[in-house]
């Protein structure tokens, strides 16, 4: 009987997730048009374009109309959309929301059926519901790190193009064609935006919004100042690339010097979990009391919360921003 309930739950949740992906899928042509209009939306939100652009309205937060209308009422939906775009994913906030709900419901039902601890089932369900956002955050961090590491090479290429007598926009096009991802994709979007008629200033500001890195802000600010006051653009780009490389050298030195602390923190974080499984395997009768006693779930919940807080504090101590 228990296995049938588990299989039924799995099939229901699996069907729900499949339905989300099938019915929430968008038209590729419309998706391409919306992607191009994103540049206009960003400039319009800054108030840098004429009022005629106000005819272009809200970006689609979901291909399901009623979900789109619901998400428009919340400001975090637009921030989540930018968050997803920075991760390099092509999903809409509506899909993330429905997927999180489906995963959270599935985890809650399975945990409630297997453990019979309501509080533990709720916590597991909440964790499963946040899994899509945690995955997006991880992808975003990895993508921004790759962009930051390869950004000096793109600046060198742009500087060489300017020295050779090419226009700045031609250098941006060369980066879009010759560089690796994610550098190529972001500069390709910038080149296409100004190629479709958006002012170069707005295209550069859009780049700084899509890639929220300090180095990119320095790059955009330097270009805008150079455009207003003049100066040797190639020397500016070379200096910026040199500063970014030095910062990465310092960052790697910090990584080496904090490696032992990170290993120690990892051991301390994993030790309680390992000890629970080890004691349960060595002396099951000793650990059984913790799970069968009515006060056991509350003790485990308090321990889990304290472990989470301690892990966050340790992680904060051993990580440095350079």
Order of alpha helices (4+ residues) and beta strands (2+ residues): alpha-alpha-alpha-alpha-alpha-alpha-alpha-alpha-alpha-alpha-alpha-alpha-alpha-alpha-alpha
